[in-house]
Amino acid sequence: MHKLFLALPAIVLFAAASLSAVGQPSPAPAKPGAEYIITVIPYYGPEKIWAKFSPFVDYLKRATGLPWELKLYHNHEAVLDGLCRGEVAFALLGPVPLGRALDQCNAGITVVALGRDGKPFYRSVIVTGDAAVRSLADLQGKRLALYKGSTAAHIIPLKMLRDSGIAEAGLEPVFYESQDRIMNALLARDASGAGVKETLYLKFKGEQLRALKTSGPLPGFAVAAAPGTRPAAVKRLADALTALDPRTNPRDRQLMQDWDDEIRNGFILPPAEFRGSVLNILSVYREIMHEDR
C-alpha cells in the first residue's frame, strides 16, 4: 500500500476501518478541504481504479479549474462512512451502495451515468456455457459463479432464480472477486452458470455462452453527494459531466475512450424515477442478503 501511494502521488489512499458501532453515520457537511474530493466504490483493486479514473479526475480539474482529488477506501462500508461523514464530497456508487447512502444519511444524487444505449439503466443476465444446462432449473446442484454483493452478479441473479422457484439451498454458489473472473470461470467450465451484467455477457456471446434469463431495467452507477455539500460545488460537478456527449461529439468520445466502462458513455441529471428504482434495488438486496430492518 505504501508503494502504491509513492507511485501515485495524485491519489489519496485512505485505509479506513469498517463502522465500529451499529447504527447510521450522522450526516455531516463536507469537511474543510474535502469539497472537491471524490471517491469510487472499490469494484476493482486500487491500481486499476487509479488507471481507470485518473483521466476522469484530470478532466474535472481542467473543466472546472478546481483542485479535484481521488480518494480510495478499501471496502464499501468505509466508502459510505467517508461520504456520510463528509470526508469526501462525492462518490461514484453502484445502485446498492447508492441506496444505502440515501438511506443512511440522505445523500444526494448529482448525476447518473449512461449505458452504451444512452439510458441510465442496464440489465443483469444469468448465463451458461454448459451444454447440459438448458433452463434455470438445470442449474440446481451445479456451480453458480457470483460476485458477492454485486447487483448484477449476485443480488438480481439470485432474485430471478428465487422468483422462478429455485431456492438458494438447491444451488452451489461460488464467489469470485470480479465479474471478469466470473467470465473466466465460465469459459474454463469451472462453473455451469453465472450472473453478470448484460453488457459483459454480450462481449463474450461468441464463446458458446447462452443467456438463460435477463432481468428488467436496473439503475446504473451514479455520483452521490455528501449531505451538506454546497449546492455550488454540486452544480459545478454536474455541469462539467453533463456537458460531455460522447455519443454525438467525436472530441468527447476520444477524451473518454480510456475511462472506465461505467462512466465513458456520458451523464445526465437523475430522472424522476431513478431514486425510487435505487431504493427498490436496496429492498431486493436486503431480501437476498437476509438483512433485518
Order of alpha helices (4+ residues) and beta strands (2+ residues): alpha-beta-beta-alpha-beta-alpha-beta-alpha-beta-beta-beta-beta-alpha-beta-alpha-beta-alpha-beta-beta-beta-alpha-alpha-beta-alpha
